[in-house]
Amino acid sequence: MKKPLLNIYRLGIKELQSLWHDKMMTILIVYTFSFAIYLGATAASSELNKVPVAFVDEDRSVLSSRIIGAFYKPRFLAPDLIDADKVDYGMDKGIYTFVLTIPPSFEKEILQGREPTIQLNIDATRMSQAGIGAGYIQQMISDEVSTFLQNTSTGSQLPVELVTRMKFNPALENTW
């Protein structure tokens, strides 16, 4: 039993000596297990953080206000309300990453059981934010519409309101 442990020890020493003489391999190992991990954690973020968003609200209803109110920090900057003729300018200049256009009679059509569409303009030059943000926005709008329909069908507000606070990571940074 003692002999196999001694062989393992001797092989380990031999490998460390050969590693010590191979400077390139030593540099590669140090880089891989230190700097590469740090770069991977901080370089490409998979989270939205302070993304500029604007709305063209042609409906001006309770539901459209709820949808606009769902966009808040830290994922999004406070949404701007703009006119339809300002969309192209804001997107071309890089002022907004997302511009949502809520059509007229949106709330009315939802209450009638129809399926109106919201136009989402995306600045695809910000590739990681564009892909992730489109999914977030779709889910946020679906949640707001379903909550709105639930509240209008029962005629009352729910007795409990859930408020989520991020205590140890308030900015929701994934590197933490």
Buried (B, 14 or more C-beta within 10 A) or exposed (E): EEEEEEEEEEEEEEEEEEEEEEEEEEEEEEEEEEEEEEEEEEEEBEBBBEBBBBBBBBBEBEBBBBBBEBBEEBBBBEBBEBEEEBBEEBBEEEBBBBBBBBBBBBBEBBBEEEEBEBEBBBBEEBEEBBEBBBEBBEEBBEEBBEBBBEBBEEEEEEEEEEEEEEEEEEEEEEEE
